[in-house]
Amino acid sequence: MSTGLATLQADVQAAILGQGGTALPGLDIYRSAYRLRLTEALAADYPVLRRWLGGARFDELARDYLEAHPSRHFSIRWFGRALPEYLERQGPLEWAEMARFEWALSLAFDCADSKPLAPETLAGIPPQDWPRLRFTVCPGFSLLRLRTSVPHVWKALQAGEDPPRCRVLSTPTAWMVWRQGLRQFFRSLSEAEAECLVRLESGAAFGEVCAGLSGCDLPTDAARQIALWLRRWLKDGVVTGLRG
């Protein structure tokens, strides 16, 4: 490629990105189209946040975000991944947490397919081997600790209903997000269940996971409680296999 052509291409790119460059006629059209496409991509990743803020306010947010975080990835899919962190610095807490929640849902939607671990597989494992078992969780699994009630707001907006007032909580609530089949799911967790899942996802042995419950205030003994949780994780498709 000639030096002149490379320079021209760099100038055109800089002009479209709003970073100076040459002032060729007609570039404003490309600049506007580029920004519009990125705004549309952001709205596709955060449709409920856009509905909550309204189109005009969301478009303003998108313009500010683009200035702070120009697209650096070859795939437009990842343009919006820094929005939650951006809003934590710039916007109200509830906006940031809605963005975190929606991004987790979008990652769950895009993740690879998986099948839940069959209970019959576990039934054949001798009791003395259980403490050494290590499990895998489904792709796209996320565990969030949210300081506001944004999941309830999201649920109402998604259903086309008037959202409840978003509350700031005295203590964060743990939520897990995952996909089973073709649908995304989310539910709140007790702190004890959340800690178990954190350990499970990190590859801790089942005995270590159970031992971590010893200091928790549980309605039943630790072994019985984690057995109940494991049964639900299997049913929900959260636990998908055994680590080798």
RASUL-V862624 format. One line per field, one symbol per residue. phi: phi as a letter, one per 40 degrees, with the letter a starting at -180 (. if undefined). A space follows every 50 residues. Layout:
phi: ???
//
This chain:
phi: .ccccccccccccccccgbggcbccgcccccccccccccccccccbccdc cccgccccccccccccccbdcbbcbcdbcccccdcccccbbddccccccd cccccccccccccabcccdccccccddcccdccbbbbcdgcbbbbbcbcc dccdcccccgbcccccccccbcbcbbbabbgbbcbaacbccccccccccc ccgccdcccccccccccbcacdccccccccccccccgccbabcc
//
